[in-house]
């Protein structure tokens, strides 16, 4: 460019556009193999120990032989229920006498009880399979 071109008005200048190529990579999914999954049910023996409780009672008869005017009511002494047993004795007069008390105590007994049974569980086997011909196309 000469000095004389530089002084020309901008409308007379020549503009040259420049172009450039750009790489745009694209990723495609290709099937490289297959697997087959089988599910089966196995039966497995199983055993566990469970605590099982039961209640027992202890009956104790205690002689009292004490004279009373009216029959006493049953009462609770801790874990023991005391039930008075009365009888009338005939003498020149009738008297109410507590002959004995029945004491009932509840106890809890815990023991180990084996429990047996059969349980089922699922198992998965995975097996590789070669791709079928013509399936190397892209997958969605």
Residue, then its C-alpha position, 0 to 999 in steps of 0.5 A: x500500500x502506498x501513501x496515496x492509497x492510505x489517504x483514499x476514503x474508506x469506501x474505496x478500500x478492499x476488504x478480504x474475508x478470511x476463513x478457517x476450518x474447525x474440527x468438531x469431534x463427534x462421539x458415537x456409541x458402538x456395541x462392543x459386547x453383550x451379556x446374558x443375565x440368568x436369575x434362579x432361586x436357590x433353597x437354603x436350609x436355615x436355622x436360628x435360635x429364638x427365645x421363647x418364654x412361658x409362665x409357670x405358677x407355684x401353688x403353696x398352701x400355708x396353714x393359718x388357723x386364725x379366727x376372723x369375723x369376716x372373710x378376708x379378701x384376696x391380696x397381692x404381695x409382690x408377684x404373689x396373689x394370696x387367696x384366703x381360704x375360710x371354713x366355718x367351724x361348728x362349736x357352741x358358736x359359729x366362728x370364721x377361721x382362716x384355715x390356710x392361704x393359697x399363695x400363687x406366684x408367677x415365674x417367667x422361664x426363658x429358654x433357647x428354642x431352635x427353629x428350623x426352616x427353609x428359606x429362598x434367595x435369588x442368585x444372578x449369574x452373568x455370562x458374556x455373549x459375543x455381539x451378533x454380526x451387523x450390530x456394531x451400529x450406534x446405540x441410543 
